Amino acid sequence: MHYFQPPVDYIEPVFRPPSEADSLIFQVTNGCSWNRCTFCDMYIDDHKRFRPKPESDVLAEIERCGQVMPWVQRVFLADGDAMALSVRRLSSILEAIRTHLPQVRRVSAYCLPVNLKRKSVEELQRLRELGLTLIYMGAESGSDNVLAAFDKGETFESTAEALLKAQKAGIKRSVMLINGAGGRRYSDEHAEASARLVNLTQPEYLATLVLFFRRGAEQRVRAGYDGDFEPLDAEGLFREMHLLISATELKQTVFRSDHVSNALVLKGTLGRDKARLLSEIEAAVEWVQQHHIPMRQQERF
């Protein structure tokens, strides 16, 4: 009796950025190598503990996918930070993709800043030449106070250093920030420091989502702030976003604030669309004030 062998064997759940909806996902690692961020519940289950997937298994999956879906043009390397793998192993995976999926035009991956600290610009350039053209980095905030409260394991300096290194290697960067990450206490600092971070690094893509809690995350976040954390209401979130966008000095960054957590959907290119985006935020603030909405709601504006 013959049994069907699926092209890729996933350990669920599998996460990917919204823009990778049409990409073929290779789960080259399981879980996240840091996995201590207080706000994150993506990899907290026992079966999602970090470990690299055996290289032979990954290479076999790439070969099988090449046989059954040779038309694939985009690939995303999962889980939380595939860039934790060595340059040798990443090179082997990228070379296999090039061999068995020759129509692939973009390979991308999540990336922690610390994972780039251990790789040279020359090594990153080699990965870029082999097809790794985009990394997604959850910077979360430019504020060291917020990053420490989140137990992020990074600072403004370490995040900026990693983003600039990737830029020098020719790898495009998509940066994610969390609206409301500092609560009421650090709202202005969070927005202003985050703007300084993106101004310094000029990422090709910038996205925001709103801080939201599941599976005990609220208790973990509050503990990180020593219990002194007051979430922002709808108006506070919009005003923080206004301060962030106002302080940006970006040349050509595609901006998206359209995650399911965002009540206010914003799309544009910074700085070309800066004035329009600020106007849309101001209209949302006025709407909230008129309708006396005290807390964040999921209704889209």
C-alpha positions in Angstrom: 0.0 0.0 0.0 1.3 3.4 -0.9 0.7 6.4 1.3 0.7 10.0 0.1 3.6 12.0 1.5 2.8 15.7 1.8 5.4 18.0 0.2 6.0 19.9 3.5 5.5 18.6 7.1 4.4 21.4 9.3 4.4 21.7 13.1 1.2 23.7 13.7 0.6 26.6 14.2 2.6 28.2 11.4 2.7 32.0 11.3 3.7 34.3 8.4 3.4 38.0 7.6 0.2 39.1 5.8 2.2 39.9 2.7 3.4 36.3 2.4 -0.2 35.0 1.9 0.7 33.6 -1.5 4.1 32.3 -0.6 5.2 28.7 -0.2 6.3 28.2 3.4 9.3 26.0 4.4 9.4 25.6 8.2 13.2 25.5 8.6 13.0 26.0 12.3 10.3 25.4 14.9 9.4 28.2 17.3 11.5 31.2 18.3 15.0 31.1 19.6 14.3 34.0 22.0 10.6 33.4 22.9 10.6 35.6 26.0 8.7 38.7 24.7 5.9 39.3 27.2 3.4 40.4 24.6 3.8 37.4 22.3 1.9 34.1 22.6 2.8 32.7 19.2 5.3 30.0 20.4 4.4 29.4 24.0 3.1 25.9 23.6 5.4 23.0 24.6 5.4 21.6 21.0 6.7 25.0 19.7 9.9 25.0 21.6 12.7 26.2 19.4 14.8 23.8 17.4 16.1 23.7 13.9 14.4 21.3 11.5 16.8 18.6 10.4 18.6 19.9 7.3 18.0 16.7 5.3 14.2 17.0 5.9 14.1 20.6 4.7 16.1 19.7 1.6 13.9 16.8 0.8 10.8 19.0 1.2 12.2 21.5 -1.2 12.9 18.8 -3.8 9.4 17.4 -3.4 7.8 20.8 -3.8 9.9 21.4 -6.9 8.4 18.2 -8.4 4.7 19.1 -7.6 4.6 22.9 -7.7 7.5 24.1 -9.9 5.6 27.4 -10.7 6.2 28.8 -7.1 7.7 32.4 -7.2 7.8 33.3 -3.5 9.1 31.4 -0.5 8.9 32.3 3.2 11.3 30.6 5.7 9.5 29.9 9.0 9.2 29.9 12.0 9.9 32.8 14.3 13.5 33.5 13.2 14.9 31.3 10.5 17.9 33.6 10.5 19.0 32.0 13.7 20.4 29.2 11.5 24.1 29.3 10.5 25.1 30.9 7.2 26.2 27.4 6.0 22.8 25.9 6.6 20.9 28.9 5.2 23.1 28.8 2.1 22.3 25.1 1.6 18.6 25.8 1.8 18.8 28.7 -0.6 20.8 26.8 -3.1 18.3 23.9 -3.0 15.4 26.4 -3.6 17.4 27.8 -6.6 17.9 24.3 -7.9 14.5 22.8 -7.5 12.3 25.9 -7.6 14.0 27.9 -10.3 11.1 30.3 -10.8 11.4 31.7 -7.2 12.1 35.4 -7.3 11.9 36.2 -3.6 12.8 34.4 -0.4 12.0 36.1 2.9 12.1 35.3 6.7 11.4 36.7 10.1 14.6 37.9 11.8 15.7 39.0 15.3 18.3 41.7 15.5 20.6 39.4 17.5 20.7 36.9 14.6 22.3 39.4 12.3 24.9 40.4 15.0 26.5 37.0 14.5 26.7 37.4 10.7 29.0 39.6 8.7 27.9 42.0 5.9 29.8 39.8 3.5 27.9 36.7 4.7 24.6 38.5 4.4 25.6 39.6 0.9 26.2 36.0 0.0 22.7 35.0 1.3 21.3 37.9 -0.8 23.0 36.6 -3.9 21.5 33.2 -3.2 18.0 34.7 -3.1 17.2 36.0 0.4 15.9 39.4 -0.5 13.7 40.4 2.4 13.6 40.1 6.2 10.8 41.0 8.6 12.0 42.5 11.8 9.6 43.1 14.8 11.4 46.1 16.2 8.2 46.8 18.3 9.6 50.1 19.6 12.5 52.4 19.5 12.2 53.1 23.3 14.7 51.2 25.5 12.2 51.5 28.3 9.5 49.7 26.3 11.9 47.1 25.0 13.1 46.3 28.5 9.5 46.1 29.8 8.7 43.7 27.0 11.8 41.6 27.7 12.7 42.0 24.1 16.4 41.3 24.5 17.2 44.2 22.2 17.8 48.0 22.4 17.5 50.9 20.0 21.2 50.5 19.2 21.1 46.8 18.6 18.0 47.0 16.4 19.4 49.9 14.4 22.7 48.1 13.9 21.0 45.0 12.5 18.8 47.0 10.1 21.7 49.0 8.8 23.8 45.8 8.3 21.0 44.3 6.3 20.7 47.5 4.3 24.4 47.4 3.5 24.1 43.8 2.4 21.4 44.8 0.0 18.6 42.9 1.8 15.3 44.8 2.0 13.8 45.3 5.5 10.2 45.3 6.7 9.9 46.8 10.2 7.0 46.3 12.5 6.1 48.6 15.4 3.4 48.1 18.0 0.9 51.0 18.5 0.2 51.3 22.3 3.3 49.3 23.3 4.3 51.8 26.0 0.8 52.3 27.4 -0.1 55.8 28.7 3.1 56.1 30.6 5.5 55.8 27.7 3.3 56.7 24.7 5.1 59.8 23.6 8.5 58.3 24.2 7.6 55.2 22.3 6.3 57.2 19.3 9.3 59.6 19.2 12.0 56.9 19.7 10.3 54.7 17.1 10.4 57.5 14.6 14.1 58.1 15.3 14.7 54.4 14.7 13.1 54.3 11.3 14.5 57.7 10.3 18.0 56.4 11.0 17.5 53.1 9.2 15.1 54.1 6.3 13.4 50.6 5.9 11.8 49.8 2.7 8.6 48.7 4.4 7.1 49.8 7.7 4.0 48.4 9.4 2.1 48.9 12.7 -0.3 46.7 14.7 -2.0 47.5 17.9 -1.0 45.8 21.2 -3.5 43.2 22.0 -3.6 40.4 24.6 -4.3 36.6 24.4 -3.5 33.7 26.6 -2.1 35.5 29.6 -0.2 38.1 27.7 -1.8 41.0 29.6 -0.5 39.7 32.9 3.0 39.2 31.4 3.0 42.7 30.0 1.8 44.3 33.2 4.5 42.4 35.2 7.1 43.8 32.8 5.9 47.3 33.7 5.8 46.4 37.5 2.1 46.5 37.3 2.1 50.1 36.2 0.6 49.7 32.7 -2.5 51.6 31.5 -3.6 50.6 27.9 -4.4 53.4 25.6 -8.0 54.0 24.5 -8.9 54.6 20.9 -8.1 58.3 21.0 -4.8 57.6 22.7 -3.8 55.1 20.0 -4.7 57.5 17.2 -2.8 60.4 18.9 0.2 58.2 19.3 0.1 57.2 15.7 -0.2 60.9 14.7 2.9 61.7 16.8 4.8 58.8 15.2 4.0 59.7 11.6 4.6 63.4 12.3 8.1 62.7 13.5 9.1 60.5 10.6 11.5 61.7 8.0 11.3 58.9 5.5 12.2 59.1 1.8 10.5 56.1 0.2 9.1 53.7 2.7 5.9 51.7 2.0 3.7 52.1 5.1 0.8 49.8 6.2 -1.3 49.9 9.3 -3.9 47.3 8.2 -3.4 44.4 10.6 -6.7 43.0 12.0 -5.8 44.6 15.3 -5.9 48.1 13.8 -9.2 50.0 14.1 -7.8 52.7 11.8 -6.5 51.4 8.5 -3.7 53.5 7.0 -1.9 52.9 3.7 0.6 55.0 1.9 4.2 55.8 1.1 6.3 57.9 3.5 7.1 60.6 3.1 5.1 61.3 -0.1 1.7 60.6 1.7 2.6 61.9 5.1 0.2 64.9 5.0 -2.7 62.7 3.8 -2.1 60.1 6.5 -1.9 62.7 9.2 -5.2 64.2 8.0 -6.8 60.7 8.1 -5.6 60.2 11.7 -6.9 63.7 12.7 -10.3 62.8 11.2 -10.4 59.6 13.2 -9.5 61.4 16.5 -12.4 63.9 15.8 -14.8 61.0 15.1 -13.9 59.2 18.4 -14.3 62.4 20.3 -17.8 63.1 18.8 -19.0 59.5 19.5 -17.4 59.3 23.0 -15.7 56.0 22.4 -13.7 55.4 25.7 -11.9 52.2 24.8 -10.4 50.5 21.7 -12.9 48.8 19.4 -12.3 46.6 16.4 -14.6 48.7 14.2 -12.7 49.8 11.1 -12.6 53.6 10.4 
